[in-house]
Structures are given as structure tokens and as C-alpha cells.
Amino acid sequence: MSPLIEINDPALQGPNTITIDARGGQDSYQRYLAGHLPKAIYADLDKHLAAKVTDAAIGGRHPLPDVKVFASLLGSWGITPESHIVVYDDKSAAFSAARLWWMIKAIGHSNVQVLNGGLQAAVKADVALSNEAYIPVAVAPYPVTDVYQGTVTIEEAGAAAQRADKLVIDVRESPRYLGQTEPIDLIAGHIPGAINLPYVNNLDADGKYHPAEVLRNAYKEAIGNVKPDEVIVHCGSGVTACHTLLGLEYADIKGAKLYVGSWSEWSRRDLPMATSERF
């Protein structure tokens, strides 16, 4: 299954399809009520897709929620192993949609897709939006294992960045990577050895992912001979990194891992930091 689905795909109306509006920001619920896809469940980045932050130096600004807590959340949304899940946001999947897609995949549910182009694609297609909050019928907690698959620790990320047979990709905007500005975290810069592939490069002018072949060529040029399962992706707090993890899978480059704590964790640990290209 492709990780992306188009707005005109009949599967969006399938009997087992559950649609989730996963926007972020303090006014995300108000934006949801202002217009969302019919029967779309509201999901909030901080409330639903991250654990409460006690210390950003341990886990970053958006640590993953306990996997059992996430399983209960999925059950409250009516999600079962038979569900086809479609996620979208209003930022071309760059805020929360790709993060939720990754989380669902990481607990072993493969039947999940992100709406290519997000809410804007639906608006352009003249889809009638709803202004009413949708309340799903809850079921039992989703059956999960004890961990999210496909993550690495801060130690593993730091070590990988120094090895030729591994690759760490920082998907933040280049000025943040180069240490020229840092609007969110305490210190600007990047993990020594990490390369910079801004997630915005995944998108075309319409806010959709570039064709798979275009992405595949760009990623392969950056990755070189490194095996896909030796690639680690991070961002500021483990959210927009998932945008590139989705892009990699769409390009049929599978196995890359997420460093969840990302720069928000690394920059608070008194660890080496770089401000020039890569090193």
C-alpha cells in the first residue's frame, strides 16, 4: 500500500475507513471546527500524539506517548486491526499527519495512508466540509506490542552520525541546521556528521509530495551506498522528521528510523554541536 492517498480515491469512502484530522497548534481545534472532512476525528499533536514533557533533555519536546496509552486512544477512535486509516492535516502532512502515520505504522498497523496535499487538496476538489465535531464509536484498545518499532536513542544517533556506513538526516530548514537562527530550541546548530535535507524539498508547488521517482532520485543521491535501514531521520522534536520518513517509504526506500528526541533533546545535553555544513 502506498503511504499516500489522493482525494479522488474511492477508498476514502470505504466501509472500514477511519479519517483523522491531525492538525497542530494552539488553535487547531478551532480550525477543525471551521471545516474538516466529513466524519474526520480530531487529533491534537500535544494531547494525543506526544507524552507530557517533564524534561525536554530526556525525550525532546514531543516524546512518544506510552504505547499502551496510544493503544487505548486508537480504541477510543474506533480503530481495529481491520481499519483503513486516512490521516491529514492542513500543512501538507508536515505538522501532525505524518507523525500519526508513523506512530500507527510503528505499532504494526500497515493499513494507514496520508492524504496527499492535505485539507487544501480537499478544498481544491470542492469536497463539502463539515463544521461539526465527529464523535466515533469506541472499541477495545488496539492490540500492540510493548514498544514502537523503528526508533533510535540519542546515543545511537550520535554514533551513527560519525560512521561512513550510516547516515543521519536533519530535515529542519537550512538556517536552523547551519546555526544561523533557532526560533524554538535553546541553541542553534546540528548534530556533527548529520546532513541536511529540509523536509520542504519533499513537496511541489501545490503542497503535494513530488512523484515517487523524483523523490527516489533525490534521496539516493544523498544516501549513496548507505543501506536504508542504516538511515536515521530527525528534526526539532520528532514530528516533521516523519514527513521525510513517509517520503522515503513512498520512494520505496524502506527501513529508515526515527530519532524521536531530535535536536530539542540533543541541544539540551551539553553535547558537541556543529554550525558548518555537516561537520
VEXDREN-2710 file (C-alpha; in Angstrom, 1 decimal):
% VEXDREN-2710
k/r/px/py/pz
1/MET/0.0/0.0/0.0
2/SER/1.2/3.5/-0.9
3/PRO/1.7/5.7/2.2
4/LEU/-0.2/8.4/0.2
5/ILE/-3.8/8.5/-1.0
6/GLU/-5.4/11.0/-3.4
7/ILE/-8.5/12.9/-2.6
8/ASN/-10.4/11.3/-5.5
9/ASP/-9.6/7.7/-4.4
10/PRO/-12.8/5.7/-3.7
11/ALA/-11.1/4.0/-0.8
12/LEU/-11.7/7.3/1.2
13/GLN/-15.3/6.3/1.4
14/GLY/-14.7/2.6/2.2
15/PRO/-16.7/0.9/4.9
16/ASN/-13.7/0.3/7.1
17/THR/-12.1/3.7/6.5
18/ILE/-11.5/6.0/9.5
19/THR/-10.4/9.5/8.8
20/ILE/-8.4/11.6/11.2
21/ASP/-7.7/15.3/11.1
22/ALA/-4.3/15.7/12.8
23/ARG/-3.6/19.4/12.9
24/GLY/-1.3/21.1/15.3
25/GLY/-1.0/24.5/17.0
26/GLN/-3.0/26.2/19.8
27/ASP/-5.9/27.0/17.6
28/SER/-6.1/23.6/15.8
29/TYR/-9.4/22.6/17.3
30/GLN/-11.0/25.9/16.2
31/ARG/-9.6/25.4/12.7
32/TYR/-11.0/21.8/12.7
33/LEU/-14.5/23.2/13.6
34/ALA/-14.1/25.8/10.9
35/GLY/-14.0/23.0/8.3
36/HIS/-12.9/19.4/8.2
37/LEU/-13.6/16.3/6.1
38/PRO/-16.9/14.7/7.0
39/LYS/-16.6/12.2/9.9
40/ALA/-13.0/13.1/10.5
41/ILE/-11.8/12.6/14.1
42/TYR/-9.9/15.4/15.6
43/ALA/-6.4/14.6/16.8
44/ASP/-4.1/17.1/18.7
45/LEU/-0.3/16.8/18.5
46/ASP/0.4/17.7/22.1
47/LYS/-2.6/15.9/23.6
48/HIS/-2.8/12.8/21.6
49/LEU/0.5/12.2/19.7
50/ALA/3.0/13.1/22.4
51/ALA/3.6/12.5/26.1
52/LYS/3.6/15.3/28.6
53/VAL/7.0/16.9/28.7
54/THR/8.7/16.9/32.1
55/ASP/12.2/17.5/30.8
56/ALA/12.9/18.1/27.1
57/ALA/16.5/17.0/27.7
58/ILE/15.0/13.5/28.1
59/GLY/12.9/12.7/25.1
60/GLY/12.7/16.1/23.5
61/ARG/9.7/18.4/23.1
62/HIS/7.4/15.8/21.7
63/PRO/8.2/12.4/23.3
64/LEU/6.2/9.5/22.2
65/PRO/3.2/8.6/24.5
66/ASP/3.4/5.2/26.2
67/VAL/2.4/2.6/23.6
68/LYS/-0.4/1.3/25.8
69/VAL/-1.8/4.8/26.2
70/PHE/-1.7/5.2/22.4
71/ALA/-3.4/1.8/22.0
72/SER/-6.3/3.0/24.2
73/LEU/-6.5/6.2/22.2
74/LEU/-6.8/4.2/19.0
75/GLY/-9.6/2.2/20.5
76/SER/-11.4/5.3/21.6
77/TRP/-11.3/6.4/17.9
78/GLY/-12.9/3.1/16.9
79/ILE/-9.7/1.7/15.3
80/THR/-9.2/-2.0/15.0
81/PRO/-6.7/-4.1/13.1
82/GLU/-9.1/-4.2/10.2
83/SER/-9.4/-0.4/9.9
84/HIS/-8.2/1.5/6.9
85/ILE/-6.9/4.8/8.4
86/VAL/-6.5/8.0/6.5
87/VAL/-4.8/10.9/8.1
88/TYR/-4.4/14.5/7.0
89/ASP/-3.6/18.0/8.3
90/ASP/-3.6/21.5/6.9
91/LYS/0.2/21.7/6.4
92/SER/0.8/19.1/3.7
93/ALA/1.4/16.4/6.4
94/ALA/4.3/18.4/7.8
95/PHE/2.8/19.1/11.2
96/SER/1.0/16.1/12.6
97/ALA/-0.4/13.9/9.9
98/ALA/2.9/12.2/9.0
99/ARG/3.7/11.8/12.7
100/LEU/0.5/9.9/13.3
101/TRP/1.0/7.9/10.2
102/TRP/4.5/6.9/11.5
103/MET/3.1/6.1/15.0
104/ILE/0.4/3.8/13.6
105/LYS/2.9/2.1/11.4
106/ALA/5.3/1.7/14.3
107/ILE/2.8/-0.3/16.3
108/GLY/2.4/-2.7/13.4
109/HIS/-0.7/-1.4/11.6
110/SER/0.1/-1.2/7.9
111/ASN/-3.3/-0.1/6.5
112/VAL/-2.7/3.6/7.0
113/GLN/-2.3/6.4/4.5
114/VAL/-1.8/10.2/4.4
115/LEU/-4.0/12.4/2.2
116/ASN/-1.6/13.9/-0.4
117/GLY/-2.0/17.6/-0.3
118/GLY/-4.0/17.6/3.0
119/LEU/-7.1/19.7/3.6
120/GLN/-6.1/22.1/0.8
121/ALA/-6.4/19.2/-1.7
122/ALA/-9.9/18.5/-0.5
123/VAL/-10.8/22.2/-0.8
124/LYS/-9.5/22.4/-4.3
125/ALA/-11.5/19.3/-5.2
126/ASP/-14.7/21.0/-3.9
127/VAL/-15.3/18.5/-1.1
128/ALA/-18.0/19.7/1.2
129/LEU/-16.5/20.2/4.6
130/SER/-18.2/19.7/8.0
131/ASN/-18.3/22.1/10.9
132/GLU/-19.5/19.6/13.5
133/ALA/-17.2/17.6/15.8
134/TYR/-17.3/14.0/14.9
135/ILE/-17.6/11.5/17.9
136/PRO/-16.5/8.0/16.9
137/VAL/-17.8/4.8/18.5
138/ALA/-15.1/3.4/20.8
139/VAL/-13.9/-0.1/20.8
140/ALA/-11.3/-2.1/22.8
141/PRO/-7.7/-0.8/23.0
142/TYR/-5.8/-1.7/19.8
143/PRO/-3.6/-4.8/20.4
144/VAL/0.0/-3.7/20.4
145/THR/3.5/-4.8/21.4
146/ASP/5.4/-3.1/24.1
147/VAL/7.4/-0.7/22.0
148/TYR/7.3/1.5/18.9
149/GLN/9.3/-0.1/16.2
150/GLY/11.9/1.9/14.2
151/THR/13.3/4.3/16.8
152/VAL/16.9/5.0/17.9
153/THR/18.3/6.6/21.1
154/ILE/20.3/9.7/21.4
155/GLU/23.4/7.6/21.8
156/GLU/22.7/5.6/18.6
157/ALA/22.0/8.8/16.6
158/GLY/25.3/10.4/17.8
159/ALA/27.3/7.3/17.0
160/ALA/25.7/6.8/13.6
161/ALA/26.5/10.4/12.5
162/GLN/30.2/9.6/12.8
163/ARG/30.1/6.5/10.7
164/ALA/30.5/6.2/6.9
165/ASP/28.2/3.2/6.7
166/LYS/25.3/5.0/8.5
167/LEU/23.6/8.3/7.8
168/VAL/21.8/10.9/10.0
169/ILE/19.4/13.2/8.1
170/ASP/18.3/16.5/9.7
171/VAL/15.2/17.7/8.0
172/ARG/14.9/21.2/9.5
173/GLU/15.2/24.4/7.5
174/SER/18.8/25.0/6.5
175/PRO/19.3/28.2/8.6
176/ARG/18.5/26.2/11.7
177/TYR/20.8/23.4/10.7
178/LEU/23.6/25.9/10.0
179/GLY/23.1/27.6/13.3
180/GLN/22.1/30.9/11.8
181/THR/18.7/31.0/13.7
182/GLU/16.8/28.9/16.1
183/PRO/13.2/30.0/16.8
184/ILE/12.2/27.1/19.0
185/ASP/15.0/25.4/20.8
186/LEU/17.7/26.9/23.1
187/ILE/20.7/26.6/20.8
188/ALA/21.2/26.7/17.0
189/GLY/23.2/24.1/15.1
190/HIS/23.1/20.4/14.3
191/ILE/24.5/17.1/15.3
192/PRO/28.1/16.8/14.0
193/GLY/28.1/14.5/11.0
194/ALA/24.4/14.9/10.1
195/ILE/23.4/16.0/6.6
196/ASN/20.6/18.5/5.9
197/LEU/17.7/17.6/3.6
198/PRO/14.9/20.0/4.5
199/TYR/11.5/18.3/4.6
200/VAL/10.0/21.1/2.4
201/ASN/12.0/19.7/-0.5
202/ASN/9.6/16.8/-0.5
203/LEU/6.8/19.0/-1.7
204/ASP/5.8/20.6/-5.0
205/ALA/4.3/24.0/-5.5
206/ASP/0.8/22.6/-4.8
207/GLY/1.8/21.2/-1.4
208/LYS/1.8/17.6/-2.6
209/TYR/4.7/15.2/-2.5
210/HIS/6.8/15.1/-5.6
211/PRO/6.4/11.9/-7.7
212/ALA/8.0/8.8/-6.1
213/GLU/10.7/8.6/-8.8
214/VAL/11.7/12.3/-8.3
215/LEU/12.0/11.7/-4.5
216/ARG/13.8/8.4/-5.1
217/ASN/16.5/10.0/-7.2
218/ALA/17.0/12.9/-4.7
219/TYR/17.2/10.5/-1.7
220/LYS/19.5/8.1/-3.4
221/GLU/21.9/10.9/-4.3
222/ALA/22.0/11.9/-0.6
223/ILE/22.1/8.4/0.8
224/GLY/24.7/7.0/-1.6
225/ASN/25.7/3.4/-0.6
226/VAL/24.3/3.6/2.9
227/LYS/21.7/0.9/3.4
228/PRO/18.1/2.2/4.0
229/ASP/17.9/0.6/7.5
230/GLU/21.1/2.4/8.5
231/VAL/19.5/5.8/7.8
232/ILE/18.3/7.8/10.8
233/VAL/16.0/10.8/10.4
234/HIS/15.4/13.7/12.9
235/CYS/14.1/17.2/13.1
236/GLY/13.4/19.5/16.0
237/SER/11.2/17.3/18.0
238/GLY/10.4/14.1/16.0
239/VAL/7.4/15.5/14.1
240/THR/8.5/16.8/10.7
241/ALA/11.1/14.0/10.5
242/CYS/8.1/11.7/9.9
243/HIS/7.3/13.8/6.7
244/THR/10.6/12.6/5.3
245/LEU/10.2/9.0/6.6
246/LEU/6.9/9.0/4.7
247/GLY/8.6/10.3/1.6
248/LEU/11.3/7.7/1.8
249/GLU/8.7/4.9/2.0
250/TYR/6.8/6.5/-0.9
251/ALA/10.0/6.4/-2.8
252/ASP/10.3/2.7/-2.0
253/ILE/13.3/3.3/0.3
254/LYS/12.2/1.5/3.4
255/GLY/13.7/0.8/6.8
256/ALA/14.9/4.3/7.9
257/LYS/14.5/5.0/11.6
258/LEU/13.3/8.0/13.7
259/TYR/15.3/9.7/16.4
260/VAL/12.4/11.0/18.3
261/GLY/14.2/13.3/20.7
262/SER/15.8/15.1/17.8
263/TRP/17.5/18.5/18.2
264/SER/15.3/19.5/21.1
265/GLU/16.9/16.7/23.1
266/TRP/20.4/16.8/21.7
267/SER/20.8/20.6/22.2
268/ARG/20.0/20.3/25.9
269/ARG/22.5/17.6/26.7
270/ASP/25.8/19.6/26.6
271/LEU/26.9/17.5/23.6
272/PRO/29.0/18.6/20.6
273/MET/27.2/20.8/18.1
274/ALA/28.2/22.0/14.6
275/THR/27.2/25.1/12.6
276/SER/29.0/24.5/9.3
277/GLU/27.9/22.1/6.6
278/ARG/27.7/18.6/8.1
279/PHE/30.6/19.0/10.5
END
